[in-house]
Amino acid sequence: MAKEMELSVDQLSSLLRLYLDWPKHVSDQPDNEANEFHFWLSEQLDEEALEDVTGGLDGTKHFIRTNPEVVAASKYIESLERQEVSNEREEARVHINT
């Protein structure tokens, strides 16, 4: 039996933050999701940082498989980059007749 992949707390925290900011979610198939997420990470991080953060593709797959609630919740959270800035007032204008 192959040894189960283990990620450090720092790796999990980093992957969680990056996953929640990932603008694209592929499917409900964990391996496809992991492959696409890992590819996106490879575009965002240099090779050494990618290996440190993810532990490689196997680490990314382990993260996706072992965090189904994060994967599900992230579908409903918009990336900070995609959120539109609202220029609306918090309070309505006070109507004044002079």
PDB file as gemmi writes it, atoms N, CA and C in Angstrom:
CRYST1    1.000    1.000    1.000  90.00  90.00  90.00 P 1                      
ATOM      1  N   MET A   1       0.841  -1.182   0.000  1.00  0.00           N  
ATOM      2  CA  MET A   1       0.000   0.000   0.000  1.00  0.00           C  
ATOM      3  C   MET A   1       0.890   1.251   0.000  1.00  0.00           C  
ATOM      4  N   ALA A   2       0.618   2.173  -0.865  1.00  0.00           N  
ATOM      5  CA  ALA A   2       1.413   3.398  -0.978  1.00  0.00           C  
ATOM      6  C   ALA A   2       1.182   4.282   0.235  1.00  0.00           C  
ATOM      7  N   LYS A   3       2.242   4.948   0.637  1.00  0.00           N  
ATOM      8  CA  LYS A   3       2.152   5.863   1.776  1.00  0.00           C  
ATOM      9  C   LYS A   3       1.271   7.054   1.395  1.00  0.00           C  
ATOM     10  N   GLU A   4       0.356   7.406   2.301  1.00  0.00           N  
ATOM     11  CA  GLU A   4      -0.546   8.533   2.062  1.00  0.00           C  
ATOM     12  C   GLU A   4       0.252   9.846   2.067  1.00  0.00           C  
ATOM     13  N   MET A   5      -0.021  10.683   1.105  1.00  0.00           N  
ATOM     14  CA  MET A   5       0.625  11.994   1.001  1.00  0.00           C  
ATOM     15  C   MET A   5       0.221  12.842   2.199  1.00  0.00           C  
ATOM     16  N   GLU A   6       1.167  13.545   2.789  1.00  0.00           N  
ATOM     17  CA  GLU A   6       0.856  14.455   3.885  1.00  0.00           C  
ATOM     18  C   GLU A   6       1.343  15.847   3.529  1.00  0.00           C  
ATOM     19  N   LEU A   7       0.490  16.822   3.777  1.00  0.00           N  
ATOM     20  CA  LEU A   7       0.848  18.220   3.545  1.00  0.00           C  
ATOM     21  C   LEU A   7       0.999  18.907   4.896  1.00  0.00           C  
ATOM     22  N   SER A   8       1.935  19.832   4.972  1.00  0.00           N  
ATOM     23  CA  SER A   8       2.126  20.583   6.215  1.00  0.00           C  
ATOM     24  C   SER A   8       1.007  21.600   6.389  1.00  0.00           C  
ATOM     25  N   VAL A   9       0.907  22.150   7.572  1.00  0.00           N  
ATOM     26  CA  VAL A   9      -0.098  23.177   7.839  1.00  0.00           C  
ATOM     27  C   VAL A   9       0.139  24.384   6.931  1.00  0.00           C  
ATOM     28  N   ASP A  10       1.391  24.749   6.726  1.00  0.00           N  
ATOM     29  CA  ASP A  10       1.705  25.876   5.834  1.00  0.00           C  
ATOM     30  C   ASP A  10       1.276  25.578   4.400  1.00  0.00           C  
ATOM     31  N   GLN A  11       1.514  24.352   3.954  1.00  0.00           N  
ATOM     32  CA  GLN A  11       1.100  23.980   2.602  1.00  0.00           C  
ATOM     33  C   GLN A  11      -0.419  24.011   2.475  1.00  0.00           C  
ATOM     34  N   LEU A  12      -1.114  23.455   3.468  1.00  0.00           N  
ATOM     35  CA  LEU A  12      -2.572  23.471   3.430  1.00  0.00           C  
ATOM     36  C   LEU A  12      -3.120  24.891   3.429  1.00  0.00           C  
ATOM     37  N   SER A  13      -2.544  25.751   4.256  1.00  0.00           N  
ATOM     38  CA  SER A  13      -2.993  27.151   4.310  1.00  0.00           C  
ATOM     39  C   SER A  13      -2.771  27.854   2.976  1.00  0.00           C  
ATOM     40  N   SER A  14      -1.601  27.643   2.410  1.00  0.00           N  
ATOM     41  CA  SER A  14      -1.289  28.274   1.123  1.00  0.00           C  
ATOM     42  C   SER A  14      -2.203  27.754   0.022  1.00  0.00           C  
ATOM     43  N   LEU A  15      -2.399  26.442  -0.016  1.00  0.00           N  
ATOM     44  CA  LEU A  15      -3.272  25.863  -1.044  1.00  0.00           C  
ATOM     45  C   LEU A  15      -4.710  26.320  -0.877  1.00  0.00           C  
ATOM     46  N   LEU A  16      -5.156  26.428   0.360  1.00  0.00           N  
ATOM     47  CA  LEU A  16      -6.513  26.903   0.608  1.00  0.00           C  
ATOM     48  C   LEU A  16      -6.681  28.326   0.089  1.00  0.00           C  
ATOM     49  N   ARG A  17      -5.740  29.200   0.426  1.00  0.00           N  
ATOM     50  CA  ARG A  17      -5.804  30.593  -0.027  1.00  0.00           C  
ATOM     51  C   ARG A  17      -5.772  30.664  -1.547  1.00  0.00           C  
ATOM     52  N   LEU A  18      -4.870  29.931  -2.160  1.00  0.00           N  
ATOM     53  CA  LEU A  18      -4.750  29.943  -3.622  1.00  0.00           C  
ATOM     54  C   LEU A  18      -5.984  29.333  -4.283  1.00  0.00           C  
ATOM     55  N   TYR A  19      -6.508  28.268  -3.700  1.00  0.00           N  
ATOM     56  CA  TYR A  19      -7.678  27.620  -4.287  1.00  0.00           C  
ATOM     57  C   TYR A  19      -8.877  28.554  -4.265  1.00  0.00           C  
ATOM     58  N   LEU A  20      -9.047  29.283  -3.167  1.00  0.00           N  
ATOM     59  CA  LEU A  20     -10.184  30.198  -3.066  1.00  0.00           C  
ATOM     60  C   LEU A  20     -10.048  31.378  -4.026  1.00  0.00           C  
ATOM     61  N   ASP A  21      -8.826  31.661  -4.456  1.00  0.00           N  
ATOM     62  CA  ASP A  21      -8.610  32.750  -5.407  1.00  0.00           C  
ATOM     63  C   ASP A  21      -8.532  32.254  -6.853  1.00  0.00           C  
ATOM     64  N   TRP A  22      -8.622  30.958  -7.036  1.00  0.00           N  
ATOM     65  CA  TRP A  22      -8.551  30.368  -8.376  1.00  0.00           C  
ATOM     66  C   TRP A  22      -9.813  30.737  -9.143  1.00  0.00           C  
ATOM     67  N   PRO A  23      -9.665  31.365 -10.307  1.00  0.00           N  
ATOM     68  CA  PRO A  23     -10.838  31.858 -11.032  1.00  0.00           C  
ATOM     69  C   PRO A  23     -11.622  30.788 -11.798  1.00  0.00           C  
ATOM     70  N   LYS A  24     -11.122  29.557 -11.832  1.00  0.00           N  
ATOM     71  CA  LYS A  24     -11.769  28.553 -12.681  1.00  0.00           C  
ATOM     72  C   LYS A  24     -11.883  27.241 -11.910  1.00  0.00           C  
ATOM     73  N   HIS A  25     -13.084  26.692 -11.911  1.00  0.00           N  
ATOM     74  CA  HIS A  25     -13.284  25.378 -11.315  1.00  0.00           C  
ATOM     75  C   HIS A  25     -13.799  24.473 -12.420  1.00  0.00           C  
ATOM     76  N   VAL A  26     -13.115  23.355 -12.619  1.00  0.00           N  
ATOM     77  CA  VAL A  26     -13.322  22.535 -13.801  1.00  0.00           C  
ATOM     78  C   VAL A  26     -14.537  21.627 -13.693  1.00  0.00           C  
ATOM     79  N   SER A  27     -14.546  20.765 -12.724  1.00  0.00           N  
ATOM     80  CA  SER A  27     -15.600  19.757 -12.669  1.00  0.00           C  
ATOM     81  C   SER A  27     -15.671  19.174 -11.275  1.00  0.00           C  
ATOM     82  N   ASP A  28     -16.558  18.216 -11.128  1.00  0.00           N  
ATOM     83  CA  ASP A  28     -16.662  17.517  -9.860  1.00  0.00           C  
ATOM     84  C   ASP A  28     -15.740  16.303  -9.808  1.00  0.00           C  
ATOM     85  N   GLN A  29     -14.954  16.111 -10.839  1.00  0.00           N  
ATOM     86  CA  GLN A  29     -13.998  15.015 -10.849  1.00  0.00           C  
ATOM     87  C   GLN A  29     -12.693  15.498 -10.219  1.00  0.00           C  
ATOM     88  N   PRO A  30     -12.342  14.958  -9.047  1.00  0.00           N  
ATOM     89  CA  PRO A  30     -11.175  15.462  -8.313  1.00  0.00           C  
ATOM     90  C   PRO A  30      -9.875  15.493  -9.107  1.00  0.00           C  
ATOM     91  N   ASP A  31      -9.612  14.453  -9.918  1.00  0.00           N  
ATOM     92  CA  ASP A  31      -8.356  14.443 -10.662  1.00  0.00           C  
ATOM     93  C   ASP A  31      -8.314  15.543 -11.718  1.00  0.00           C  
ATOM     94  N   ASN A  32      -9.418  15.766 -12.425  1.00  0.00           N  
ATOM     95  CA  ASN A  32      -9.462  16.859 -13.403  1.00  0.00           C  
ATOM     96  C   ASN A  32      -9.293  18.195 -12.707  1.00  0.00           C  
ATOM     97  N   GLU A  33      -9.999  18.369 -11.600  1.00  0.00           N  
ATOM     98  CA  GLU A  33      -9.902  19.607 -10.826  1.00  0.00           C  
ATOM     99  C   GLU A  33      -8.457  19.828 -10.380  1.00  0.00           C  
ATOM    100  N   ALA A  34      -7.829  18.782  -9.857  1.00  0.00           N  
ATOM    101  CA  ALA A  34      -6.450  18.884  -9.374  1.00  0.00           C  
ATOM    102  C   ALA A  34      -5.479  19.202 -10.502  1.00  0.00           C  
ATOM    103  N   ASN A  35      -5.647  18.548 -11.647  1.00  0.00           N  
ATOM    104  CA  ASN A  35      -4.760  18.802 -12.786  1.00  0.00           C  
ATOM    105  C   ASN A  35      -4.849  20.258 -13.240  1.00  0.00           C  
ATOM    106  N   GLU A  36      -6.077  20.759 -13.389  1.00  0.00           N  
ATOM    107  CA  GLU A  36      -6.260  22.142 -13.831  1.00  0.00           C  
ATOM    108  C   GLU A  36      -5.762  23.137 -12.795  1.00  0.00           C  
ATOM    109  N   PHE A  37      -6.035  22.874 -11.522  1.00  0.00           N  
ATOM    110  CA  PHE A  37      -5.574  23.753 -10.450  1.00  0.00           C  
ATOM    111  C   PHE A  37      -4.048  23.778 -10.395  1.00  0.00           C  
ATOM    112  N   HIS A  38      -3.450  22.604 -10.514  1.00  0.00           N  
ATOM    113  CA  HIS A  38      -1.981  22.527 -10.484  1.00  0.00           C  
ATOM    114  C   HIS A  38      -1.376  23.268 -11.679  1.00  0.00           C  
ATOM    115  N   PHE A  39      -1.992  23.127 -12.837  1.00  0.00           N  
ATOM    116  CA  PHE A  39      -1.514  23.852 -14.020  1.00  0.00           C  
ATOM    117  C   PHE A  39      -1.595  25.363 -13.787  1.00  0.00           C  
ATOM    118  N   TRP A  40      -2.717  25.834 -13.219  1.00  0.00           N  
ATOM    119  CA  TRP A  40      -2.867  27.257 -12.915  1.00  0.00           C  
ATOM    120  C   TRP A  40      -1.802  27.714 -11.920  1.00  0.00           C  
ATOM    121  N   LEU A  41      -1.555  26.890 -10.902  1.00  0.00           N  
ATOM    122  CA  LEU A  41      -0.516  27.230  -9.921  1.00  0.00           C  
ATOM    123  C   LEU A  41       0.852  27.328 -10.576  1.00  0.00           C  
ATOM    124  N   SER A  42       1.117  26.456 -11.551  1.00  0.00           N  
ATOM    125  CA  SER A  42       2.422  26.486 -12.224  1.00  0.00           C  
ATOM    126  C   SER A  42       2.622  27.779 -13.006  1.00  0.00           C  
ATOM    127  N   GLU A  43       1.516  28.410 -13.417  1.00  0.00           N  
ATOM    128  CA  GLU A  43       1.610  29.704 -14.101  1.00  0.00           C  
ATOM    129  C   GLU A  43       1.783  30.854 -13.114  1.00  0.00           C  
ATOM    130  N   GLN A  44       1.350  30.646 -11.861  1.00  0.00           N  
ATOM    131  CA  GLN A  44       1.401  31.701 -10.853  1.00  0.00           C  
ATOM    132  C   GLN A  44       2.695  31.692 -10.042  1.00  0.00           C  
ATOM    133  N   LEU A  45       3.275  30.525  -9.859  1.00  0.00           N  
ATOM    134  CA  LEU A  45       4.440  30.353  -8.988  1.00  0.00           C  
ATOM    135  C   LEU A  45       5.645  29.868  -9.781  1.00  0.00           C  
ATOM    136  N   ASP A  46       6.837  30.200  -9.292  1.00  0.00           N  
ATOM    137  CA  ASP A  46       8.012  29.625  -9.941  1.00  0.00           C  
ATOM    138  C   ASP A  46       8.114  28.152  -9.538  1.00  0.00           C  
ATOM    139  N   GLU A  47       8.963  27.415 -10.219  1.00  0.00           N  
ATOM    140  CA  GLU A  47       9.011  25.958 -10.058  1.00  0.00           C  
ATOM    141  C   GLU A  47       9.314  25.529  -8.624  1.00  0.00           C  
ATOM    142  N   GLU A  48      10.242  26.222  -7.981  1.00  0.00           N  
ATOM    143  CA  GLU A  48      10.611  25.868  -6.601  1.00  0.00           C  
ATOM    144  C   GLU A  48       9.455  26.141  -5.633  1.00  0.00           C  
ATOM    145  N   ALA A  49       8.821  27.303  -5.779  1.00  0.00           N  
ATOM    146  CA  ALA A  49       7.691  27.643  -4.908  1.00  0.00           C  
ATOM    147  C   ALA A  49       6.529  26.684  -5.140  1.00  0.00           C  
ATOM    148  N   LEU A  50       6.313  26.304  -6.385  1.00  0.00           N  
ATOM    149  CA  LEU A  50       5.240  25.363  -6.710  1.00  0.00           C  
ATOM    150  C   LEU A  50       5.448  24.048  -5.969  1.00  0.00           C  
ATOM    151  N   GLU A  51       6.663  23.539  -5.996  1.00  0.00           N  
ATOM    152  CA  GLU A  51       6.969  22.277  -5.310  1.00  0.00           C  
ATOM    153  C   GLU A  51       6.849  22.442  -3.791  1.00  0.00           C  
ATOM    154  N   ASP A  52       7.330  23.580  -3.259  1.00  0.00           N  
ATOM    155  CA  ASP A  52       7.240  23.823  -1.816  1.00  0.00           C  
ATOM    156  C   ASP A  52       5.798  23.904  -1.345  1.00  0.00           C  
ATOM    157  N   VAL A  53       4.963  24.604  -2.101  1.00  0.00           N  
ATOM    158  CA  VAL A  53       3.574  24.815  -1.693  1.00  0.00           C  
ATOM    159  C   VAL A  53       2.738  23.554  -1.875  1.00  0.00           C  
ATOM    160  N   THR A  54       2.889  22.870  -3.000  1.00  0.00           N  
ATOM    161  CA  THR A  54       1.977  21.775  -3.328  1.00  0.00           C  
ATOM    162  C   THR A  54       2.508  20.386  -3.010  1.00  0.00           C  
ATOM    163  N   GLY A  55       3.822  20.245  -2.950  1.00  0.00           N  
ATOM    164  CA  GLY A  55       4.370  18.897  -2.851  1.00  0.00           C  
ATOM    165  C   GLY A  55       4.249  18.165  -4.177  1.00  0.00           C  
ATOM    166  N   GLY A  56       4.081  18.927  -5.259  1.00  0.00           N  
ATOM    167  CA  GLY A  56       3.933  18.341  -6.589  1.00  0.00           C  
ATOM    168  C   GLY A  56       2.470  18.066  -6.910  1.00  0.00           C  
ATOM    169  N   LEU A  57       2.240  17.480  -8.063  1.00  0.00           N  
ATOM    170  CA  LEU A  57       0.879  17.175  -8.503  1.00  0.00           C  
ATOM    171  C   LEU A  57       0.185  16.232  -7.520  1.00  0.00           C  
ATOM    172  N   ASP A  58       0.950  15.288  -6.944  1.00  0.00           N  
ATOM    173  CA  ASP A  58       0.353  14.366  -5.968  1.00  0.00           C  
ATOM    174  C   ASP A  58      -0.173  15.126  -4.750  1.00  0.00           C  
ATOM    175  N   GLY A  59       0.546  16.150  -4.318  1.00  0.00           N  
ATOM    176  CA  GLY A  59       0.091  16.957  -3.196  1.00  0.00           C  
ATOM    177  C   GLY A  59      -1.166  17.736  -3.534  1.00  0.00           C  
ATOM    178  N   THR A  60      -1.230  18.245  -4.750  1.00  0.00           N  
ATOM    179  CA  THR A  60      -2.426  18.972  -5.196  1.00  0.00           C  
ATOM    180  C   THR A  60      -3.627  18.028  -5.247  1.00  0.00           C  
ATOM    181  N   LYS A  61      -3.420  16.825  -5.766  1.00  0.00           N  
ATOM    182  CA  LYS A  61      -4.505  15.834  -5.820  1.00  0.00           C  
ATOM    183  C   LYS A  61      -4.956  15.452  -4.413  1.00  0.00           C  
ATOM    184  N   HIS A  62      -3.997  15.292  -3.518  1.00  0.00           N  
ATOM    185  CA  HIS A  62      -4.334  14.968  -2.126  1.00  0.00           C  
ATOM    186  C   HIS A  62      -5.160  16.094  -1.497  1.00  0.00           C  
ATOM    187  N   PHE A  63      -4.768  17.332  -1.744  1.00  0.00           N  
ATOM    188  CA  PHE A  63      -5.498  18.480  -1.210  1.00  0.00           C  
ATOM    189  C   PHE A  63      -6.945  18.476  -1.694  1.00  0.00           C  
ATOM    190  N   ILE A  64      -7.152  18.263  -2.990  1.00  0.00           N  
ATOM    191  CA  ILE A  64      -8.505  18.258  -3.562  1.00  0.00           C  
ATOM    192  C   ILE A  64      -9.329  17.097  -2.992  1.00  0.00           C  
ATOM    193  N   ARG A  65      -8.724  15.915  -2.934  1.00  0.00           N  
ATOM    194  CA  ARG A  65      -9.457  14.737  -2.449  1.00  0.00           C  
ATOM    195  C   ARG A  65      -9.829  14.836  -0.974  1.00  0.00           C  
ATOM    196  N   THR A  66      -8.956  15.413  -0.167  1.00  0.00           N  
ATOM    197  CA  THR A  66      -9.178  15.418   1.283  1.00  0.00           C  
ATOM    198  C   THR A  66      -9.904  16.667   1.780  1.00  0.00           C  
ATOM    199  N   ASN A  67     -10.254  17.572   0.894  1.00  0.00           N  
ATOM    200  CA  ASN A  67     -10.960  18.797   1.303  1.00  0.00           C  
ATOM    201  C   ASN A  67     -12.219  19.025   0.467  1.00  0.00           C  
ATOM    202  N   PRO A  68     -13.121  18.054   0.435  1.00  0.00           N  
ATOM    203  CA  PRO A  68     -14.303  18.208  -0.419  1.00  0.00           C  
ATOM    204  C   PRO A  68     -15.191  19.382  -0.007  1.00  0.00           C  
ATOM    205  N   GLU A  69     -15.209  19.714   1.279  1.00  0.00           N  
ATOM    206  CA  GLU A  69     -16.037  20.845   1.713  1.00  0.00           C  
ATOM    207  C   GLU A  69     -15.465  22.170   1.216  1.00  0.00           C  
ATOM    208  N   VAL A  70     -14.151  22.272   1.127  1.00  0.00           N  
ATOM    209  CA  VAL A  70     -13.525  23.488   0.601  1.00  0.00           C  
ATOM    210  C   VAL A  70     -13.815  23.613  -0.888  1.00  0.00           C  
ATOM    211  N   VAL A  71     -13.697  22.499  -1.583  1.00  0.00           N  
ATOM    212  CA  VAL A  71     -13.968  22.477  -3.017  1.00  0.00           C  
ATOM    213  C   VAL A  71     -15.416  22.888  -3.279  1.00  0.00           C  
ATOM    214  N   ALA A  72     -16.340  22.333  -2.510  1.00  0.00           N  
ATOM    215  CA  ALA A  72     -17.756  22.654  -2.702  1.00  0.00           C  
ATOM    216  C   ALA A  72     -18.043  24.107  -2.358  1.00  0.00           C  
ATOM    217  N   ALA A  73     -17.516  24.595  -1.247  1.00  0.00           N  
ATOM    218  CA  ALA A  73     -17.778  25.973  -0.823  1.00  0.00           C  
ATOM    219  C   ALA A  73     -17.167  26.983  -1.779  1.00  0.00           C  
ATOM    220  N   SER A  74     -16.028  26.654  -2.347  1.00  0.00           N  
ATOM    221  CA  SER A  74     -15.337  27.608  -3.219  1.00  0.00           C  
ATOM    222  C   SER A  74     -16.129  27.912  -4.484  1.00  0.00           C  
ATOM    223  N   LYS A  75     -17.015  27.030  -4.855  1.00  0.00           N  
ATOM    224  CA  LYS A  75     -17.826  27.260  -6.049  1.00  0.00           C  
ATOM    225  C   LYS A  75     -18.743  28.469  -5.864  1.00  0.00           C  
ATOM    226  N   TYR A  76     -19.004  28.828  -4.604  1.00  0.00           N  
ATOM    227  CA  TYR A  76     -19.921  29.921  -4.309  1.00  0.00           C  
ATOM    228  C   TYR A  76     -19.203  31.192  -3.879  1.00  0.00           C  
ATOM    229  N   ILE A  77     -17.883  31.131  -3.778  1.00  0.00           N  
ATOM    230  CA  ILE A  77     -17.107  32.290  -3.355  1.00  0.00           C  
ATOM    231  C   ILE A  77     -16.422  32.877  -4.577  1.00  0.00           C  
ATOM    232  N   GLU A  78     -16.615  34.142  -4.805  1.00  0.00           N  
ATOM    233  CA  GLU A  78     -15.975  34.779  -5.952  1.00  0.00           C  
ATOM    234  C   GLU A  78     -14.546  35.173  -5.605  1.00  0.00           C  
ATOM    235  N   SER A  79     -13.688  35.059  -6.571  1.00  0.00           N  
ATOM    236  CA  SER A  79     -12.308  35.492  -6.414  1.00  0.00           C  
ATOM    237  C   SER A  79     -12.281  36.995  -6.149  1.00  0.00           C  
ATOM    238  N   LEU A  80     -11.336  37.423  -5.332  1.00  0.00           N  
ATOM    239  CA  LEU A  80     -11.200  38.852  -5.060  1.00  0.00           C  
ATOM    240  C   LEU A  80     -10.963  39.635  -6.337  1.00  0.00           C  
ATOM    241  N   GLU A  81     -10.258  39.019  -7.286  1.00  0.00           N  
ATOM    242  CA  GLU A  81      -9.973  39.693  -8.547  1.00  0.00           C  
ATOM    243  C   GLU A  81     -11.235  39.871  -9.379  1.00  0.00           C  
ATOM    244  N   ARG A  82     -12.215  38.991  -9.212  1.00  0.00           N  
ATOM    245  CA  ARG A  82     -13.413  39.037 -10.023  1.00  0.00           C  
ATOM    246  C   ARG A  82     -14.526  39.874  -9.407  1.00  0.00           C  
ATOM    247  N   GLN A  83     -14.382  40.224  -8.125  1.00  0.00           N  
ATOM    248  CA  GLN A  83     -15.437  40.995  -7.495  1.00  0.00           C  
ATOM    249  C   GLN A  83     -15.438  42.413  -8.044  1.00  0.00           C  
ATOM    250  N   GLU A  84     -16.628  42.898  -8.353  1.00  0.00           N  
ATOM    251  CA  GLU A  84     -16.743  44.265  -8.835  1.00  0.00           C  
ATOM    252  C   GLU A  84     -16.862  45.194  -7.642  1.00  0.00           C  
ATOM    253  N   VAL A  85     -16.196  46.313  -7.749  1.00  0.00           N  
ATOM    254  CA  VAL A  85     -16.256  47.291  -6.679  1.00  0.00           C  
ATOM    255  C   VAL A  85     -17.578  48.038  -6.795  1.00  0.00           C  
ATOM    256  N   SER A  86     -18.289  48.076  -5.698  1.00  0.00           N  
ATOM    257  CA  SER A  86     -19.565  48.761  -5.687  1.00  0.00           C  
ATOM    258  C   SER A  86     -19.355  50.190  -5.234  1.00  0.00           C  
ATOM    259  N   ASN A  87     -19.960  51.116  -5.942  1.00  0.00           N  
ATOM    260  CA  ASN A  87     -19.834  52.522  -5.601  1.00  0.00           C  
ATOM    261  C   ASN A  87     -21.157  53.044  -5.034  1.00  0.00           C  
ATOM    262  N   GLU A  88     -21.932  52.163  -4.457  1.00  0.00           N  
ATOM    263  CA  GLU A  88     -23.214  52.547  -3.909  1.00  0.00           C  
ATOM    264  C   GLU A  88     -23.041  53.105  -2.499  1.00  0.00           C  
ATOM    265  N   ARG A  89     -23.955  53.987  -2.130  1.00  0.00           N  
ATOM    266  CA  ARG A  89     -23.943  54.549  -0.780  1.00  0.00           C  
ATOM    267  C   ARG A  89     -24.450  53.510   0.214  1.00  0.00           C  
ATOM    268  N   GLU A  90     -23.904  53.572   1.422  1.00  0.00           N  
ATOM    269  CA  GLU A  90     -24.405  52.693   2.468  1.00  0.00           C  
ATOM    270  C   GLU A  90     -25.781  53.157   2.935  1.00  0.00           C  
ATOM    271  N   GLU A  91     -25.970  54.464   3.002  1.00  0.00           N  
ATOM    272  CA  GLU A  91     -27.235  55.046   3.455  1.00  0.00           C  
ATOM    273  C   GLU A  91     -27.828  55.861   2.316  1.00  0.00           C  
ATOM    274  N   ALA A  92     -29.141  55.885   2.267  1.00  0.00           N  
ATOM    275  CA  ALA A  92     -29.815  56.671   1.229  1.00  0.00           C  
ATOM    276  C   ALA A  92     -29.605  58.176   1.515  1.00  0.00           C  
ATOM    277  N   ARG A  93     -29.654  58.967   0.468  1.00  0.00           N  
ATOM    278  CA  ARG A  93     -29.553  60.416   0.641  1.00  0.00           C  
ATOM    279  C   ARG A  93     -30.734  60.917   1.451  1.00  0.00           C  
ATOM    280  N   VAL A  94     -30.466  61.923   2.259  1.00  0.00           N  
ATOM    281  CA  VAL A  94     -31.539  62.558   3.017  1.00  0.00           C  
ATOM    282  C   VAL A  94     -32.109  63.648   2.135  1.00  0.00           C  
ATOM    283  N   HIS A  95     -33.401  63.570   1.885  1.00  0.00           N  
ATOM    284  CA  HIS A  95     -34.062  64.547   1.026  1.00  0.00           C  
ATOM    285  C   HIS A  95     -34.236  65.858   1.808  1.00  0.00           C  
ATOM    286  N   ILE A  96     -33.737  66.940   1.253  1.00  0.00           N  
ATOM    287  CA  ILE A  96     -33.832  68.250   1.919  1.00  0.00           C  
ATOM    288  C   ILE A  96     -34.520  69.239   0.987  1.00  0.00           C  
ATOM    289  N   ASN A  97     -35.546  69.909   1.480  1.00  0.00           N  
ATOM    290  CA  ASN A  97     -36.200  70.995   0.766  1.00  0.00           C  
ATOM    291  C   ASN A  97     -35.771  72.313   1.398  1.00  0.00           C  
ATOM    292  N   THR A  98     -35.249  73.198   0.588  1.00  0.00           N  
ATOM    293  CA  THR A  98     -34.869  74.507   1.145  1.00  0.00           C  
ATOM    294  C   THR A  98     -35.649  75.613   0.475  1.00  0.00           C  
TER     295      THR A  98                                                      
END                                                                             
